[in-house]
Amino acid sequence: MKFWAGLSRGMAAIALSTLCFAAHAGEITMEMTEPYKPAGIDKVKAQFKDPDGRWFATTGYFAGFCVNTEVLKKRNLPMPASWQDLLNPAYKGQIVMPNAASSGTGYLQVVSLLQMKGEEKGWQFLQELDKNIAQYIKSGSRPCKMASTGEFAIGLSFAFSGVKQIIEGYPIKLVIPSEGAGYETEVSALMKTSQNKADAKQFLDWLLTLDAAQLYGQRAEMSSVPGAKPTPEVLKAGLPADVSTVLFKMDFAASAKNKDRILTEWKSKIER
């Protein structure tokens, strides 16, 4: 979680968290914030805001596969379309994935699979997938970069990392898993203790403007701002016009509550 200074006298006014489930985990407790509904919040989709007005999300990221088309062709490998496809033995040693114990993107991928499949089948899936994984990487973006340079065929990463590599000219195809992509959002809230609430509210209002959305588009693949549209360049790289159509419905409260237990099990069963 990050605290941003108030706009006039340096008093804590706004809390920003990089994870939506941080609110459930206690990083931003409900006692620390007060309800505020910024201009435009009524048009923000329900999955991106607290029904009581204590927080809202402006942007975030979701899982994606970075697939090197030249490596696929060279090795005569099929193009994957889903998580399930990655179990194909033909991909053995050709997939890199973030380590859930050291990467937020890695934990996102693991917890979303456990929620999709249920924990028993989810762990079975991860153990089967492990047979094809060449390396677990500390960084969430590096698997995509390793695929981009041809070190591996497939880098499991987040979608915007793939978009950036495609725009830079690498032979990458962005694949959003057909089962749905696990995602996280960046949350904003008004702090109860703020002594600059007028300035803080003005800033929170600005976060839901199209001007702000243009800035989000430079570093993230999704925006909750009403009317915000991806650029033609980003759409050409493979992002859908409405990313909400490809997102898996995450249980953020469960993601937070079970994180320590899941990571302990990850280290025991998978990590190497």
N, C-alpha and C positions, 0 to 999 in steps of 0.2 A: 504494500500500500504506500502511496505517496501523499504527503500533505502539501498543498500549494498555499503560498502566502496570500493573504487578502490583498486587494489591489491598491489600498491606500496606505496603511500603516503597518504592514507586515504581520497582521494577526491571522491565525489560521482560520480560513473562511470556507474552504472547499476541500473535500476529500476526493481523491481520485484513486481508484483501485484497478489494477490490471486484470483482475479476475472477478467475474460476476459472483462466483460462489464465495468470494472473500467476505461478502456481507453476511453470509450464513455462517462462516467460520469464525466470526468475531473480530476480524480485522477492522471492519467498519460495523460497529454494533448499532442497533436501532436507538440505543440510548445516546449515542454520540451525534446523531443526526436529527434534523427536524423536517417535517414534510414541506415540500415546495414543488409546485407544478409550474415549470418554466413555459414560456410562450411556445406553442406548437406541440406540447407534450400529448395532447389529446389525439394527435394523428400518429403518434409513435406506436408501433405494434406492441401488443401486450407482453410478448416474450422479452422485450427490451426495457421494461420499467416495472417498478414496484407498485402494486395496486393502491398502496397507501401514500404514494408520492414521496417516499424517503430516498429513493435513488432512481437513476435512469442510466441506460447505456447508450453511448453515442457511436461506438465502433467496437471492433473485435477481430478475431481471426478464427479460422476453421481448418480442419485437416484436409490435406491434399497430397496426391502422389506426383512427384516430378519424375517423368519417364523420358529417358534419353532415346529418341527414335532411331538414332544411328546405331547405338549399341544393340537395340532390339533387332534391327535389320541384320547386323553383323553376326549375331548369335542365333538368328532365326527364332526369336522369342515372340509370343503373342502380346498384344497390347492389353494390359489388365483394365478392368472396368470396376472392380469391386474389391473389398477386403478379401472375400472368399477366393477370388482369382489368384491372390498372392500365395496361396497354399500349393500352387502348381509346382511340382518338383523341378520343373525346367528353370525356375528362378533361383535355385539353390546357389548361394554365394553372390547373388546379384542384387540384393536388397540391403539398404542401410536404413536405420531407424533411430530416432532420438531415444536416449536412455530416460525412462520415466523417473528415475531417482534423481536426475540432475537437470532435467529439461521440463519446463511447463508444457511444451508442445508434446513431449513424450508422454507425460501423465495424461494429458487431454486424450491422446490416442488410445491409451490403455483403458482409462475409465469409461470412455464412450463405448468401446467394444464390450466391456463388462456389463454396461447398462443395456446395450443392444441385445446381447445374447443371454444375459443372466450370468451370474458369476461362475457357476460350474462349467457351463459350456464356453464361457468367455475365456477362462484360464486354459481350457483344453485347446481352444483356438490359438491362443498366444503361444502355447507350447508347440503346436504344429507349425505356426509361422516362424518360430525360432529356428527351425531346421533350415529355413531359407535365408536367414539373416546373416550377413557377413560380419557386420559390426553394429554395436550400439554406441551412438555418438552423444557427447555431452550437450551439444547445441541443437536447437530446433531447426535452424536454417541450414546448417552445414550438410545434412544428408542431401538436400536439393542441390547444393553447390557441387558436391561430389558426383552426383549424377550428371550435372551439367558438363563437367569436364571429362566425362566418360570413364571415371573410375569404377562406377557401378551402373547398372541399368536403371535402377529405381531408387529414388530417395523419398522416404516417407517424411513429410514436413508439414508446413502450413501453406495454404493456397497462395498467399501473396508472395512468398518466396519463389514459387514457380512462375508467377506472373513477371516478377523482376528478371528472372533468368531468361524468359522468353523475349521480353522487351530488349534485353541486352544482346540478343541474337544467338543464344545457345539452342541446340537442337532438342528442346524440351517440349513435351506435351503435358499439360496440366490435366490430371484425372481426379475428379471428385468422386469418391466411392459411392456406388449406386445405393448402398444401404443407408446412406445419409452421412453427413460429415459432423463429427463432434465439434463443438465450438466453445469459445469463451468470449466474454465481452469486457470492455473497460467501463467502469461504473463511476458516476459522479453523484455527489450528494452535498447538501448544505449542512455545515457543522453547527450544532447548537451553540457552541461557545464563541462563534464568530462575533466580533465587534464591528464588522464591516458588512453587515448583511445586505445592504443595498447594492454595494459593489459586487458582492458574491452572487446575488440573484441576477444582476446584469450579465455577469460572466456566464452563469448557467443558461440564461436565455440565449446568449451568443452561441453556445455549444450546439444548439439545435438549428442554427442557420445554415444556409447553403454555402456561405463564405467559409464557415468552419468545416463543412463537409468536403470542400475542395482540398483542404489541408489534410483531412483524414485520408483522402484518396491517395496521398503521396506515400503512405506507409502502412495501410491496412486494406483488407479486401472486403470489408463490410461496413455499412453505415446505417444507423437507424433514423437519420435525419429525413423528415418527410420531403419528398421531391428530389432527393439526391439521386443522381444517376452515375453509373460507372462511365468512364471515358471510353471512346471507341477503341483506343489502344488496349485498354484493360479487357474489354469485351472480346476483342480479337485474340487476346492471349488465353481466353477460355473461361473467364468468370461469367456466371449467369447474370442477366439483368436484374433479377430479384434473388438475392442469395438466400433469402428465407425459405425458398422452395427446395434447397438442397441440404438444409440443416437437420441433424438428428435432434429430437427434443430431449435436451439434457436435464437431468435432475441435479441442479447445482448444489442443493442442500446435501444430497447424498454424496456428491463428489467431495465436498469439504469434510463432512463427518467421517467418511471412510478413508480419507487420504493416507493417514499414517498406517493403517492396517493394510491397505492395498499395496503401498510401497514396501512394507515389510515382506509381504507375500511375493511381490515382484523380485526383490533381492534374493529371496529363497528359491524361487522357481525358475527365474528367467535370466537375471542379470549376469553378465560375464565380461 
